[in-house]
Amino acid sequence: MTPPGCKATLARPGAHGVRNLGAETDIAARHAAGLLGLFGLGPPPLVVADHPALAWRRARLMAVTGQADGPGLVAPVALTQAADGALAALRAIAPGADLPENGALLLGERARMLGLTRRGAVSANGSCHLLEAADGRIALNLPRPEDWECVPALLGEEAADWAALARVVAQHPVAALLEQGRLLGLAIAQDQPAPPQATPFRLARLAPPRLREGAPLVVDLSALWAGPLAGALLGAAGARVVKVESTRRPDGARFGDAAFYNLLNAGKASVALDFTNTEDVQALHRLVRAADIVIESTRPRALAGLGIVAEDEARRGAVWLSITAHGRMGAAADWVGFGDDAAVAGGLTAAMRAGWAERLFAGDAIADPLTGITAAFAGWAGWRTGGGWMATLALSEVVAHACGLFRAGPGGLRRWQAMAAADEAPLYALRGPAGRAAAMGADNTGCWM
């Protein structure tokens, strides 16, 4: 079912329905050229990418998009082409890199490895739900036991399960739920159209360029998916990567699917530090000061509390990649978010509702891999152009930007769905890990220290 509307449109980032260019297969090339242009790099690479509908199916994203008892659906926005374009841009400036076949593959990778399936208004992993509030819709993500402990404070009453929670949420306005949820540190987002003028990342050059030689050293302070994927891709491009974790709060992904964790972290050196110990904090400072590229996914005040200021590191010549849910500035810097709820904030669920007239998730925490690929490009491009860059990537903004690249209207979406349903090409080949990820702290005595 599709609502009335116009033809498929190619849009400027964040500006939907600008003009009809009738182009559905060169979106990735345009995106790659745009990303390279942000750093003054070129010429535009030759990009050969599958049509968005075919790539969605071949990445097995239809298996995690749609109602549980209905057919797999394609998304009406070209997220696969956004991923393909970002990876193609990285490949263009990292010749000889051992990169994945395409970016679209990475969007569906975790769901395939974990055997996830579509669940309609529930995320593929089950932790995030689309809920009707009194005056709109929200996404609420409760992946941790402590999140459920906050539910009475969010709602003002007990709710022991999702059915009870949905009944109470329906009585509250969206604004009140967002305000209270953010105060409690919950991953909560408004189901809304993609905001206008979204950008793939925000750039600031804080130091003049300097000649770079040899392989860059990447210090990966991030956790879960987006940041570790960026680190893995930078490693594939030729960087030396050191994963740094807190001994008191390790990367939570270590305790998830081992094969997926290995895929993201094999080949990285591992350093584990106690951030309450003065000597360990000093070791962290030495590591960060030695880095050419730093990846982090914490709220700014967390690192500031350890005496590390991202802007200062960029001023000395590093490339700093800050990955957050909703941005580094203002109140949004403290908002918690994960891949599924951030995608809702970026307008993906609104695009699905406009195309299919239903509340639906699209893909599996898709903001994470899309941001990871984009961050890897920004990191390598920043290093190639002499360092001194501060690049801020918000999961929600990366999705909003991707949603703005191209949106199929009702006729186009029906055609896309038919193309995907008729496609008999094999799925993209799943990658295997390059080995086992290092045990936590295995390289504490290495040259990094």
Stockholm file with secondary structure:
# STOCKHOLM 1.0

chainA/1-449         MTPPGCKATLARPGAHGVRNLGAETDIAARHAAGLLGLFGLGPPPLVVADHPALAWRRARLMAVTGQADGPGLVAPVALTQAADGALAALRAIAPGADLPENGALLLGERARMLGLTRRGAVSANGSCHLLEAADGRIALNLPRPEDWECVPALLGEEAADWAALARVVAQHPVAALLEQGRLLGLAIAQDQPAPPQATPFRLARLAPPRLREGAPLVVDLSALWAGPLAGALLGAAGARVVKVESTRRPDGARFGDAAFYNLLNAGKASVALDFTNTEDVQALHRLVRAADIVIESTRPRALAGLGIVAEDEARRGAVWLSITAHGRMGAAADWVGFGDDAAVAGGLTAAMRAGWAERLFAGDAIADPLTGITAAFAGWAGWRTGGGWMATLALSEVVAHACGLFRAGPGGLRRWQAMAAADEAPLYALRGPAGRAAAMGADNTGCWM
#=GR chainA/1-449 SS CCCSCCCCEECCTTCTTCBCCCCSSSHHHHHHHHHHHHTTCCSCCCCCCCCHHHHHHHTTCGGGSSCTTSCCCCCSBCHHHHHHHHHHHHHHHSTTCCCCSCHHHHHSHHHHHHTCCCCTTBCTTSSEEEEEETTEEEEEECCSHHHHHTHHHHHSSCCCSHHHHHHHHTTSCHHHHHHHHHHTTCEEEECCCCCTTCCSCEEEECSCCCCCCSCCEEEECCCTTHHHHHHHHHHHTTCEEEEEEESSSCCGGGGSCHHHHHHHHTTCEEEEECTTSHHHHHHHHHHHHHCSEEEECSCHHHHHTTTCCHHHHHHTTCEEEEEESSCSSGGGGGCCCCHHHHHHHTTHHHHHHHHHSSCCCCSSSTHHHHHHHHHHHHHHHHHHTTSCEEEEEEHHHHHHHHHHHEECCHHHHHHHHHHHHHCCCCCCCCCCCSSCCCCTTTTTTSTTC
#=GC SS_cons         CCCSCCCCEECCTTCTTCBCCCCSSSHHHHHHHHHHHHTTCCSCCCCCCCCHHHHHHHTTCGGGSSCTTSCCCCCSBCHHHHHHHHHHHHHHHSTTCCCCSCHHHHHSHHHHHHTCCCCTTBCTTSSEEEEEETTEEEEEECCSHHHHHTHHHHHSSCCCSHHHHHHHHTTSCHHHHHHHHHHTTCEEEECCCCCTTCCSCEEEECSCCCCCCSCCEEEECCCTTHHHHHHHHHHHTTCEEEEEEESSSCCGGGGSCHHHHHHHHTTCEEEEECTTSHHHHHHHHHHHHHCSEEEECSCHHHHHTTTCCHHHHHHTTCEEEEEESSCSSGGGGGCCCCHHHHHHHTTHHHHHHHHHSSCCCCSSSTHHHHHHHHHHHHHHHHHHTTSCEEEEEEHHHHHHHHHHHEECCHHHHHHHHHHHHHCCCCCCCCCCCSSCCCCTTTTTTSTTC
//
